[in-house]
Amino acid sequence: MTILHNRVPSDILAATGKAGMQPAAGDRFWDWRRIVLVVGYCLVFVAGLLVLVATDPTGLILMAAGVAGVVFLHRTWLGVAIWAYVLLDGIVAITSGDDLGFYGVITGLGFGLIALPIWSARRAAPRPAFWVPQSPFASPSTLPSPPSPLAATAALAESSQDPTSTPDVAWAALPMIRTIGRIRLLSAHGDLTPRLIGKPVIGFLWLYLLARQVRTEGDRVTRSAVTDEVAHGVSDPRGRLRGYLRDLTRLPEPFGAMVRVDDEMIGFDLGDCDADFARLRRIAVRIRQSNGHIDDASLREAHALLQELGDGEFMPGFEDMEKRVTQGRGVAGQVVAEVRVQIDGTRADVADAVAKTLLDRGELAQAVALLEPIVARSEERDDLARTLINALRESGQHKRAAEIRRRFATGQES
């Protein structure tokens, strides 16, 4: 069958250009600490040169320390060791009656404090002591309660006046993730999607970890594997990854806290966040357990969700971001492709069950409108095609039914 897609501009396409992008902390090598430390190492080198000119061979040690500090500026432990040596050298000079040793003590103590990693670590969110994954298939009773009906009604009334708005804006007081058909992060802080996508590496990493969790619940990946994705071929790749993870923790709550780091393992915890893929899977489980007898509440929920999702794919435009960040070198694109297959299959299952229920109730037009875009996307689902053909025939659209049957037969033969 010929596959027809209505391709819409991806929310993530902006990440493929340079406009509006911000470098991640892992990309900013020259921060204020390193600039100040370079100045300090230059002072150490000059001091060592002056000491050497004064016929004191210990000046060579200071000169070597200054050079090593600049060359290995990204090595925190080496910097702390150099400034500790300067401090001790100053103390020794003072005990020897050299008043200049006082400057060595002040310099070693001041720059040593700057060299410590506390200036970046203190802003990072505390890591969990152990890994406790939470299932995205939590029962409805574990989800946060929605806002009051009055507030929801007012928000819906406001959004209904805007043709570009979507119904989920009415529930923006809850943290929400939308990944099917578009990428959106909504919370009480507003739409945080630009903040995520505006930093291509951070956005890519966050979405990649999310995709792994969607593919396999509780999935975790090693630091080295993540480093190969986002810091391959750079100097100090582990330091670069630490910068990226630090930026991830600074995303507004709860999205920053969803990335969980436990020593050498990195994972993703969706928590109580309302996610479209999780809603789709919960409805699919409920429908399977109903053995074909879908109650009115489940039917309305499933039908509304399918209309909201349409025929959109999971994380549209992810390849554009992956190409910019990794040049397609890693496995992130493959992970997203596998999730797309899962999402498409689950959506097709739900659509087939909902459409059959609508047919049984005589709501033919709704069944046809629901199935047509999904049948066009699900080439291998002959059961969906048969349901659509039956719906078209019962509604008197025999010509359209024959066309779908011919297209499907052609697609199967090819």
C-alpha positions as CSV (number, residue, x, y, z in Angstrom):
1,M,0.0,0.0,0.0
2,T,1.2,3.4,-0.8
3,I,2.1,5.3,2.4
4,L,0.9,8.9,2.5
5,H,2.1,11.1,5.3
6,N,1.1,14.7,6.1
7,R,4.6,15.9,7.1
8,V,4.4,18.8,9.5
9,P,7.3,21.0,10.5
10,S,9.1,19.4,13.4
11,D,9.4,21.2,16.7
12,I,13.0,20.0,16.8
13,L,14.1,21.3,13.4
14,A,15.2,24.5,14.9
15,A,18.0,22.6,16.6
16,T,19.6,21.9,13.3
17,G,20.6,25.5,12.7
18,K,22.7,28.0,14.8
19,A,20.0,30.6,15.5
20,G,18.7,30.5,19.1
21,M,21.2,27.9,20.3
22,Q,23.1,28.1,23.5
23,P,26.3,26.1,24.2
24,A,26.0,23.6,27.0
25,A,28.3,23.7,30.0
26,G,30.1,20.7,28.6
27,D,31.0,22.8,25.5
28,R,32.1,25.9,27.4
29,F,35.8,25.1,28.2
30,W,36.8,28.7,29.1
31,D,34.7,29.5,32.1
32,W,35.8,32.0,34.7
33,R,37.5,29.4,36.9
34,R,39.8,28.3,34.1
35,I,40.6,31.8,33.0
36,V,41.6,32.8,36.5
37,L,43.6,29.6,37.0
38,V,45.6,30.3,33.8
39,V,46.5,33.7,35.1
40,G,47.6,32.1,38.3
41,Y,49.8,29.5,36.5
42,C,51.4,32.3,34.5
43,L,52.2,34.1,37.8
44,V,53.8,30.8,39.1
45,F,55.9,30.5,35.9
46,V,57.1,34.1,36.2
47,A,57.9,33.6,39.9
48,G,59.8,30.5,39.1
49,L,61.7,32.3,36.5
50,L,62.7,35.0,38.9
51,V,63.8,32.5,41.5
52,L,65.8,30.7,38.9
53,V,67.5,33.9,37.9
54,A,68.4,34.4,41.5
55,T,70.4,31.1,41.2
56,D,67.9,29.0,43.1
57,P,67.3,25.8,41.2
58,T,63.9,25.3,42.9
59,G,62.6,27.9,40.4
60,L,62.6,25.1,37.8
61,I,60.0,23.3,39.8
62,L,57.7,26.4,39.9
63,M,58.2,26.9,36.2
64,A,57.3,23.3,35.5
65,A,54.3,23.5,37.7
66,G,53.1,26.6,35.8
67,V,53.5,24.9,32.5
68,A,51.8,21.7,33.7
69,G,48.9,23.6,35.1
70,V,48.1,25.3,31.8
71,V,48.6,22.1,29.7
72,F,46.5,20.0,32.0
73,L,44.0,22.7,32.9
74,H,41.1,20.3,32.7
75,R,42.6,18.0,35.4
76,T,41.2,19.2,38.7
77,W,43.4,17.0,40.9
78,L,46.6,18.2,39.2
79,G,45.6,21.9,39.8
80,V,44.9,21.3,43.4
81,A,48.2,19.5,43.8
82,I,50.1,22.4,42.2
83,W,48.5,25.1,44.4
84,A,49.1,22.9,47.5
85,Y,52.8,22.8,46.5
86,V,52.8,26.6,46.1
87,L,51.2,26.9,49.5
88,L,53.7,24.6,51.2
89,D,56.6,26.4,49.4
90,G,55.4,29.7,50.8
91,I,55.2,28.2,54.3
92,V,58.8,26.9,54.0
93,A,59.9,30.3,52.8
94,I,58.3,32.0,55.8
95,T,60.0,29.6,58.2
96,S,63.3,30.4,56.5
97,G,62.8,34.0,57.2
98,D,61.8,35.0,53.7
99,D,59.0,37.5,53.8
100,L,58.1,36.8,50.2
101,G,56.8,33.4,51.4
102,F,53.7,35.2,52.6
103,Y,52.7,35.9,49.0
104,G,53.2,32.2,48.2
105,V,50.8,31.2,51.0
106,I,48.2,33.7,49.9
107,T,48.5,32.7,46.3
108,G,48.4,29.0,46.9
109,L,45.5,29.2,49.3
110,G,43.4,31.5,47.0
111,F,44.0,29.8,43.7
112,G,43.7,26.4,45.4
113,L,40.2,27.2,46.5
114,I,39.3,28.3,43.0
115,A,40.8,25.0,41.6
116,L,38.5,22.9,43.8
117,P,35.5,21.4,41.9
118,I,33.0,22.8,44.5
119,W,32.0,25.7,42.3
120,S,30.3,23.5,39.7
121,A,29.4,20.6,41.9
122,R,27.4,22.7,44.4
123,R,24.8,23.6,41.8
124,A,24.1,20.0,40.7
125,A,21.2,18.2,42.1
126,P,22.0,15.5,44.6
127,R,22.3,12.1,43.0
128,P,20.2,9.2,44.3
129,A,21.9,6.8,46.7
130,F,20.3,3.9,44.8
131,W,18.3,3.3,41.7
132,V,14.6,3.0,42.1
133,P,12.9,3.1,38.7
134,Q,9.2,4.0,38.6
135,S,6.9,2.5,36.0
136,P,5.3,4.7,33.4
137,F,2.4,2.3,33.6
138,A,1.4,3.4,37.0
139,S,-2.2,3.0,37.8
140,P,-4.4,6.2,37.5
141,S,-4.6,6.3,41.3
142,T,-0.9,7.0,41.5
143,L,-1.1,10.0,39.2
144,P,-1.3,13.5,40.5
145,S,-4.9,14.8,40.7
146,P,-6.0,17.2,38.0
147,P,-6.7,20.8,38.7
148,S,-10.2,21.9,39.7
149,P,-13.0,21.5,37.1
150,L,-13.5,25.3,37.2
151,A,-9.9,26.0,36.3
152,A,-9.9,23.4,33.6
153,T,-13.1,24.7,32.1
154,A,-11.8,28.2,32.1
155,A,-8.5,27.1,30.4
156,L,-10.4,25.0,27.9
157,A,-12.6,28.0,27.0
158,E,-9.6,30.1,26.6
159,S,-7.8,27.6,24.4
160,S,-10.8,26.9,22.3
161,Q,-10.6,30.5,21.0
162,D,-7.1,29.8,19.7
163,P,-7.2,27.5,16.7
164,T,-3.5,26.6,17.1
165,S,-3.9,25.5,20.7
166,T,-4.4,21.9,21.8
167,P,-6.6,20.6,24.6
168,D,-3.7,19.5,26.7
169,V,-2.9,23.2,27.3
170,A,-5.7,23.2,29.8
171,W,-3.8,20.8,32.0
172,A,-0.5,22.8,31.9
173,A,-0.5,22.9,35.7
174,L,0.7,19.3,35.5
175,P,4.1,18.4,34.2
176,M,3.5,16.9,30.8
177,I,5.6,15.4,28.0
178,R,4.4,15.1,24.4
179,T,6.5,13.1,22.1
180,I,4.1,11.7,19.4
181,G,3.6,14.1,16.5
182,R,5.5,16.9,18.2
183,I,7.9,17.4,21.1
184,R,6.6,19.5,24.0
185,L,7.5,19.8,27.7
186,L,4.8,21.6,29.7
187,S,4.7,22.4,33.4
188,A,3.6,25.1,35.8
189,H,6.6,27.1,34.5
190,G,5.0,27.1,31.0
191,D,6.3,25.6,27.7
192,L,9.9,24.5,28.4
193,T,10.4,23.0,25.0
194,P,12.5,25.9,23.6
195,R,14.8,25.7,26.6
196,L,15.5,22.0,26.0
197,I,15.8,22.2,22.2
198,G,17.8,25.4,22.3
199,K,20.8,23.5,23.5
200,P,21.2,20.8,20.9
201,V,23.5,18.4,22.9
202,I,21.5,18.7,26.1
203,G,18.2,18.3,24.2
204,F,19.6,15.3,22.3
205,L,20.9,13.6,25.4
206,W,17.6,14.2,27.4
207,L,15.5,12.8,24.5
208,Y,17.9,9.9,23.9
209,L,17.7,8.8,27.6
210,L,13.9,9.2,27.5
211,A,13.7,7.0,24.3
212,R,15.7,4.3,26.0
213,Q,13.2,4.3,29.0
214,V,10.2,4.2,26.6
215,R,11.8,1.3,24.7
216,T,12.7,-0.7,27.9
217,E,11.2,0.3,31.2
218,G,14.0,0.8,33.8
219,D,16.7,0.8,31.2
220,R,20.1,2.2,32.2
221,V,23.2,2.8,30.1
222,T,26.8,3.1,31.1
223,R,28.7,6.4,31.2
224,S,31.1,5.2,28.6
225,A,28.2,4.4,26.2
226,V,26.7,7.9,26.7
227,T,30.2,9.4,26.3
228,D,30.6,7.7,22.9
229,E,27.3,9.3,21.8
230,V,27.9,12.9,22.8
231,A,31.7,13.3,23.6
232,H,33.4,11.1,21.1
233,G,36.8,12.3,20.0
234,V,37.1,15.3,22.3
235,S,39.7,16.1,24.9
236,D,38.6,14.9,28.4
237,P,35.4,13.2,27.2
238,R,34.4,12.2,30.8
239,G,34.7,15.9,31.9
240,R,32.6,16.9,28.9
241,L,29.9,14.4,29.9
242,R,30.0,15.7,33.4
243,G,29.3,19.2,32.0
244,Y,26.3,17.9,30.0
245,L,24.9,16.0,33.0
246,R,25.3,19.1,35.1
247,D,23.3,21.1,32.5
248,L,20.6,18.4,32.5
249,T,20.1,18.7,36.3
250,R,19.6,22.4,35.8
251,L,16.5,21.9,33.7
252,P,13.4,23.1,35.5
253,E,11.7,20.6,37.7
254,P,10.7,17.9,37.3
255,F,12.4,17.4,33.9
256,G,16.0,17.8,35.2
257,A,15.5,15.3,38.0
258,M,14.2,12.7,35.6
259,V,17.8,12.0,34.5
260,R,19.2,9.7,37.2
261,V,22.9,9.1,37.6
262,D,24.1,6.3,39.8
263,D,27.9,6.0,39.7
264,E,28.7,4.6,36.3
265,M,25.0,4.1,35.2
266,I,22.7,6.6,33.8
267,G,18.9,6.2,33.4
268,F,15.6,8.0,33.2
269,D,12.8,8.1,35.7
270,L,9.5,9.5,34.3
271,G,7.9,9.6,37.8
272,D,4.3,10.9,37.9
273,C,4.7,13.1,34.7
274,D,1.8,12.8,32.3
275,A,3.3,11.5,29.0
276,D,1.4,10.7,25.8
277,F,3.2,7.4,25.2
278,A,2.5,6.2,28.8
279,R,-1.2,7.1,28.4
280,L,-1.3,5.2,25.1
281,R,0.2,2.1,26.7
282,R,-2.1,2.3,29.7
283,I,-5.2,2.5,27.5
284,A,-3.8,-0.4,25.4
285,V,-3.4,-2.6,28.5
286,R,-6.9,-1.7,29.7
287,I,-8.4,-2.5,26.3
288,R,-6.6,-5.9,26.1
289,Q,-7.9,-6.7,29.6
290,S,-11.5,-5.8,28.5
291,N,-11.6,-8.7,26.0
292,G,-13.3,-6.5,23.4
293,H,-15.9,-5.1,25.8
294,I,-14.8,-1.5,26.1
295,D,-16.7,0.6,28.6
296,D,-17.9,4.2,27.7
297,A,-15.2,5.9,29.8
298,S,-12.4,3.9,28.2
299,L,-13.9,4.4,24.7
300,R,-14.0,8.2,25.1
301,E,-10.5,8.4,26.6
302,A,-9.0,6.2,23.9
303,H,-10.9,8.0,21.1
304,A,-9.8,11.4,22.3
305,L,-6.2,10.3,22.7
306,L,-6.1,8.8,19.2
307,Q,-7.5,12.0,17.7
308,E,-4.9,14.0,19.6
309,L,-2.0,11.8,18.4
310,G,-3.2,11.5,14.9
311,D,-0.7,9.7,12.7
312,G,2.3,11.5,14.1
313,E,5.5,9.7,14.7
314,F,7.5,9.4,18.0
315,M,10.0,12.2,18.4
316,P,9.7,13.8,14.9
317,G,12.8,15.3,13.6
318,F,15.1,13.5,16.1
319,E,17.4,12.5,13.2
320,D,18.1,16.2,12.5
321,M,19.3,16.7,16.0
322,E,21.2,13.4,16.0
323,K,23.0,14.4,12.7
324,R,24.1,17.7,14.2
325,V,25.2,16.3,17.5
326,T,26.8,12.9,16.6
327,Q,26.8,12.9,12.8
328,G,24.8,9.7,13.0
329,R,27.7,7.9,14.6
330,G,25.9,6.4,17.7
331,V,22.9,4.2,18.3
332,A,20.4,6.9,19.4
333,G,18.7,6.9,16.0
334,Q,18.2,3.1,16.1
335,V,16.7,3.3,19.6
336,V,14.2,6.0,18.5
337,A,13.4,3.9,15.4
338,E,12.6,0.9,17.6
339,V,10.4,3.0,19.8
340,R,8.5,4.3,16.8
341,V,7.7,0.7,15.8
342,Q,6.4,0.0,19.3
343,I,4.3,3.2,19.4
344,D,2.9,2.6,15.9
345,G,1.9,-1.0,16.8
346,T,0.3,0.0,20.1
347,R,-1.6,2.9,18.4
348,A,-2.8,0.5,15.7
349,D,-4.1,-2.0,18.3
350,V,-6.0,0.7,20.1
351,A,-7.4,2.2,16.9
352,D,-8.6,-1.2,15.7
353,A,-10.4,-1.9,19.0
354,V,-11.9,1.5,19.2
355,A,-13.0,1.5,15.5
356,K,-14.7,-1.9,15.9
357,T,-16.6,-0.7,19.0
358,L,-17.7,2.5,17.1
359,L,-18.9,0.2,14.2
360,D,-20.9,-1.9,16.6
361,R,-22.5,1.3,17.9
362,G,-23.3,2.5,14.4
363,E,-20.9,5.5,14.5
364,L,-19.5,4.8,11.1
365,A,-18.2,8.3,10.2
366,Q,-16.1,8.5,13.4
367,A,-14.7,5.0,12.8
368,V,-13.6,6.0,9.2
369,A,-12.1,9.3,10.3
370,L,-10.2,7.5,13.0
371,L,-8.8,4.7,10.9
372,E,-7.9,6.4,7.6
373,P,-4.7,8.2,8.7
374,I,-3.5,5.2,10.8
375,V,-4.1,2.7,8.0
376,A,-2.0,4.9,5.7
377,R,0.8,4.6,8.2
378,S,0.5,1.0,9.1
379,E,1.4,-0.8,5.9
380,E,1.6,-4.3,7.5
381,R,-1.6,-4.1,9.5
382,D,-4.1,-5.9,7.2
383,D,-6.5,-6.1,10.1
384,L,-6.8,-2.4,10.2
385,A,-7.3,-2.2,6.5
386,R,-10.2,-4.8,6.8
387,T,-11.8,-2.8,9.6
388,L,-11.6,0.4,7.5
389,I,-12.9,-1.3,4.4
390,N,-15.9,-2.7,6.4
391,A,-16.6,0.8,7.9
392,L,-16.5,2.4,4.4
393,R,-18.8,-0.3,3.0
394,E,-21.3,0.0,5.8
395,S,-21.3,3.8,5.3
396,G,-22.0,3.4,1.6
397,Q,-18.6,4.5,0.4
398,H,-18.1,1.4,-1.8
399,K,-15.8,3.2,-4.3
400,R,-13.5,4.4,-1.5
401,A,-13.5,0.9,0.1
402,A,-12.5,-0.7,-3.2
403,E,-9.7,1.9,-3.6
404,I,-8.3,1.1,-0.1
405,R,-8.5,-2.6,-0.9
406,R,-6.6,-2.2,-4.2
407,R,-3.9,0.0,-2.6
408,F,-3.5,-2.5,0.2
409,A,-3.2,-5.4,-2.1
410,T,-0.6,-3.5,-4.2
411,G,1.4,-2.7,-1.1
412,Q,1.3,-6.4,0.0
413,E,2.5,-7.6,-3.4
414,S,5.4,-5.1,-3.5
